[in-house]
């Protein structure tokens, strides 16, 4: 059970970091 929670937490953190990076780099790519 703890493994599933850790995996879901790390996945959410990765998703948040990815969306944040996209939001920061998208304006410059235009």
N, C-alpha and C positions, 0 to 999 in steps of 0.2 A: 504494500500500500504506500509506504513512504517513497518507494522508487517512482511510482506513478505520479505522486504529487510533485516530486523534484523535477521529473521530466516535463510535466505540464507547466511548472513555474518557469523553468529555463526556456521552454518554447515560447511562453508569453513574453518573457524578457527579450528573446531574440526577435520576436515579431515587433515589439515596441521599438527596439533599436533600429530595425530595418525600416519601419515606417518613418521614424524620426530622421534617419539619414536620407530617405527619399524626399521628405519634406524640405530638408536643407539643401539638397543638391538639385532638385528639380528646377527651381527658379534659375539656376546658373546654366542649366543645360538648354534652356530656351534661347 
